[in-house]
C-alpha cells in the first residue's frame, strides 16, 4: 500500500503507537481563544535533541524543523491547557438540520454502509453520526498543521515555557492552580511527544512531507478526526484502492467501524456498553450523548 500519494495529495497520516488511544481529540473544531499575550517564541533545540536520542536522523530533523512552515502555535497551547474549562457544545447535532444531513448521507451510501455494518457488526447510524459530529461529514476537518500542534504541545513542560505559560494563564483562569497547570502541561507534553514521533516515523518511512497534514487544534484529522496514533491501528482502506485516506468517505466509514469494533462494539450491546465505547473515541459525556442521540434520531426518521 502506497501512502505517499495520499499523504501528499489528500493530507492523511499514520502512526505506530501500540496502545489504544482516543480516535479523536475534541470532535468538531472549536474556535481557538486568541492568546495574543503569549508572545512566546521558543527554540526547538531540546525537542530535536530528544528526538535524536530516540533514533531520528539529525539531518532529517534539521530539515523539518528549519522549514518555514514549522512554527510554534501559542493559541493551540492555550486552548489545550485550558480546554477543560470550555466544554464543547454538541447540542446542534441533534437538531433538525443535522438529522436531515445525516439521514441524507446514510441514504446516499446505504448499500456501502450495509456492507460495512455486516462486516464490522457496527450500527450504520452510529458510524454516520460520528462522522457528522466529528467533522460535519468532512466539511470541517481543521486548518492547523498537525506537526505544529504536536511540536508546540511537546514543549509545554519545558521549564522556561511552563513558567511563562503559568503566569499568563493565571490571569485568565484563576481557578487553575499552578500545580494543576503544571500537571496538565506535563501530561499534554508527554502525549504530544508520542504523537509527534508517530507522525515523523510514518512520514519518514513513506518519504512524505510531515508538514502537509492539516487537522484540529488537538492534532486530529480527516472526516473521522483520528489522531496519528489511531491511524495505523484502526484506519482501513474502505474503497479498495490500496490506500487509506481519511478524507475519503468510504475509508472514513470503514475506519470508524473498525475502531468501534476493536473496542468491543456489538449490535446488541447495552446502552451502558455503547456509551463506554463511544467515550473511548472521544472522552466526553456530551459528545457521547450527541453521537448516540443523533444515531437514534436518524434511525427513527428514516
C-alpha positions in Angstrom: 0.0 0.0 0.0 1.4 3.4 -1.0 0.5 6.1 1.4 2.8 8.6 -0.3 0.3 9.7 -2.9 -2.4 10.0 -0.3 -0.3 12.0 2.2 0.9 14.4 -0.4 -2.5 15.0 -2.1 -5.1 14.2 0.5 -3.4 15.2 3.8 -3.5 12.0 5.8 -1.1 10.4 8.2 -0.4 7.2 10.2 1.0 6.1 13.4 3.0 3.3 15.1 1.6 3.7 18.6 0.9 0.4 20.2 -1.7 1.3 22.8 -5.4 2.2 22.5 -5.9 6.0 22.4 -8.9 8.2 21.6 -9.5 8.3 17.9 -10.4 11.9 18.1 -9.3 14.6 20.4 -12.3 17.0 20.6 -14.7 16.4 17.8 -15.9 19.4 15.8 -13.4 22.3 15.6 -13.8 24.7 18.4 -12.9 28.3 17.9 -9.4 28.8 19.4 -9.3 31.5 22.1 -6.8 34.1 20.9 -3.6 34.2 23.1 -2.1 37.4 22.0 -0.4 37.7 25.4 1.6 34.6 24.7 4.5 36.3 22.9 6.4 33.0 23.2 9.0 32.2 20.6 10.8 29.1 21.9 13.6 27.2 20.3 13.2 23.6 19.3 16.7 22.6 20.5 15.6 20.4 23.4 12.9 18.8 21.4 15.2 18.0 18.5 17.8 16.6 20.9 15.1 14.3 22.4 14.0 13.1 19.0 17.6 12.5 18.0 18.2 10.4 21.2 15.1 8.4 20.2 16.7 7.4 16.9 15.6 10.1 14.4 18.2 11.1 11.9 19.7 14.5 12.8 19.8 15.8 9.2 16.2 14.8 8.7 15.2 16.6 11.9 17.2 19.7 11.0 15.4 19.9 7.6 12.0 19.5 9.1 12.3 22.0 12.0 14.1 24.5 9.8 11.2 24.5 7.3 9.4 27.9 7.2 6.1 26.2 7.8 7.2 24.9 11.2 6.2 27.3 13.9 5.1 27.5 17.5 1.3 27.9 18.0 0.6 29.8 21.2 -3.2 29.7 20.7 -3.0 25.9 20.4 -1.0 25.7 23.6 -3.5 28.0 25.4 -6.6 26.0 24.4 -5.1 22.6 25.1 -4.0 23.7 28.6 -7.3 25.4 29.5 -9.8 23.3 27.4 -11.3 21.5 30.4 -12.9 24.8 31.4 -14.6 25.3 28.0 -16.9 22.4 27.4 -17.7 21.9 23.7 -21.3 22.4 22.7 -22.7 19.5 20.7 -26.4 20.3 21.0 -26.8 21.4 17.4 -26.1 17.8 16.3 -29.5 16.6 17.5 -31.3 19.4 15.7 -33.3 19.0 12.6 -30.6 20.2 10.1 -28.1 17.7 11.4 -30.6 14.9 11.4 -31.6 15.6 7.8 -28.0 15.8 6.7 -27.0 12.6 8.4 -30.1 10.8 7.1 -29.4 12.0 3.6 -25.8 10.8 3.8 -27.0 7.4 5.1 -29.5 7.1 2.3 -26.9 8.0 -0.3 -24.5 5.5 1.0 -26.9 2.9 2.2 -25.5 0.0 0.1 -22.0 0.6 1.2 -23.0 1.2 4.9 -24.9 -2.0 4.9 -21.8 -3.9 3.8 -19.7 -2.2 6.5 -22.4 -2.8 9.1 -22.4 -6.5 8.2 -18.6 -6.8 8.1 -17.8 -5.0 11.4 -21.1 -5.5 13.2 -21.4 -1.8 14.0 -24.7 0.0 13.5 -24.5 2.2 10.4 -26.4 5.0 12.1 -23.7 5.3 14.7 -21.0 5.4 12.0 -22.7 8.3 10.2 -23.4 10.0 13.5 -19.7 10.0 14.5 -18.7 11.4 11.1 -21.3 14.1 11.4 -20.3 15.2 14.9 -16.6 14.9 14.3 -16.3 16.9 11.1 -19.7 17.7 9.8 -19.3 14.9 7.3 -15.9 16.2 6.2 -16.8 19.9 5.9 -14.8 20.9 8.9 -11.6 18.9 9.3 -9.3 21.6 10.7 -6.8 24.1 9.4 -3.8 23.6 11.8 -0.7 21.8 10.6 -0.6 18.7 12.7 3.1 18.8 13.0 2.9 22.3 14.6 0.2 21.2 17.0 2.3 18.3 18.4 5.7 20.1 18.4 4.0 23.0 20.2 2.4 20.8 22.9 5.6 18.7 23.2 7.3 21.8 24.6 4.6 22.6 27.1 6.5 21.1 30.1 9.8 22.9 29.3 10.7 24.7 32.5 11.1 28.1 30.9 7.9 27.6 28.8 6.0 26.4 31.8 6.9 29.4 33.9 5.8 31.9 31.2 2.6 30.0 30.5 1.7 29.6 34.1 2.0 33.3 34.7 -0.1 34.2 31.7 -2.9 31.7 32.2 -3.3 32.5 35.9 -4.7 35.9 34.9 -7.4 34.5 32.6 -8.2 31.3 34.6 -7.7 32.0 38.3 -9.5 28.7 39.0 -6.5 26.8 37.7 -3.8 26.4 40.4 -0.2 26.4 39.4 0.1 22.8 40.4 -2.8 21.8 38.3 -1.5 23.7 35.3 2.0 22.1 35.6 0.5 18.7 35.9 -1.7 19.2 32.8 1.3 20.6 30.9 3.4 17.6 31.7 0.7 15.2 30.6 0.0 17.1 27.4 3.7 17.3 26.6 4.3 13.6 27.0 1.2 12.7 25.0 2.1 15.2 22.2 5.7 13.9 22.0 4.5 10.4 21.3 2.1 11.7 18.6 4.9 13.7 17.1 7.2 10.6 17.0 4.4 8.7 15.3 3.9 11.4 12.7 7.6 11.7 11.9 8.2 7.9 11.9 5.5 7.3 9.3 6.3 10.3 7.2 10.0 9.4 7.2 9.2 5.8 6.4 7.0 6.7 3.5 9.3 9.5 2.2 6.5 12.1 2.6 6.2 15.6 3.9 5.3 15.7 7.6 4.3 19.4 7.3 1.5 18.9 4.8 -1.2 17.4 7.1 -3.9 19.7 8.4 -6.2 19.0 11.3 -7.8 20.2 14.5 -6.2 22.2 17.4 -5.7 18.8 19.1 -4.0 17.2 16.1 -6.9 15.1 14.8 -7.5 15.0 11.1 -9.8 13.7 8.3 -13.5 13.0 8.3 -13.1 10.7 11.3 -10.8 13.1 13.1 -8.3 10.3 14.0 -5.2 11.1 16.0 -2.0 10.0 14.3 -1.7 7.2 17.0 -5.1 5.8 15.9 -4.4 5.7 12.2 -2.1 2.7 11.9 -4.1 0.6 14.3 -7.6 1.2 13.2 -7.7 3.0 9.8 -8.9 0.8 6.9 -9.0 1.0 3.1 -12.7 1.2 2.6 -12.8 1.8 -1.2 -10.3 -0.9 -2.2 -7.9 1.4 -4.0 -4.9 0.2 -1.9 -4.5 3.5 0.0 -6.0 4.8 3.2 -7.3 8.3 3.0 -9.4 9.6 5.9 -10.7 12.4 3.8 -12.4 9.7 1.6 -15.8 8.9 2.9 -15.5 5.2 2.3 -12.2 4.9 4.1 -13.5 7.0 6.9 -16.7 4.9 7.3 -14.7 1.7 7.4 -12.2 3.1 9.8 -14.8 4.3 12.3 -16.5 0.9 12.2 -13.2 -0.9 12.7 -12.3 1.4 15.6 -15.6 0.7 17.4 -15.4 -3.0 16.7 -11.9 -3.1 18.0 -13.1 -1.5 21.3 -15.9 -4.1 21.8 -18.9 -2.8 19.9 -21.6 -5.3 19.0 -25.1 -4.7 17.6 -27.0 -5.5 20.7 -24.7 -4.0 23.3 -26.3 -2.4 26.2 -26.7 1.4 26.3 -24.0 1.5 29.0 -21.6 -0.5 26.9 -22.2 1.7 23.9 -21.6 4.8 25.9 -18.4 3.3 27.3 -17.1 2.5 23.8 -18.0 5.9 22.3 -16.2 7.6 25.2 -13.0 5.8 24.1 -13.4 7.6 20.7 -13.8 10.9 22.5 -13.8 11.1 26.3 -16.7 13.5 26.7 -20.1 12.8 28.1 -21.7 15.5 26.0 -20.1 14.1 22.8 -21.2 10.6 23.6 -24.8 11.7 24.2 -24.8 13.7 20.9 -23.5 10.7 18.9 -26.0 8.3 20.3 -28.8 10.8 20.2 -28.2 11.7 16.6 -28.0 8.0 15.7 -31.4 7.3 17.3 -33.0 10.3 15.5 -31.6 9.2 12.2 -32.9 5.7 12.6 -36.3 6.9 13.8 -36.7 9.3 10.9 -35.7 7.0 8.0 
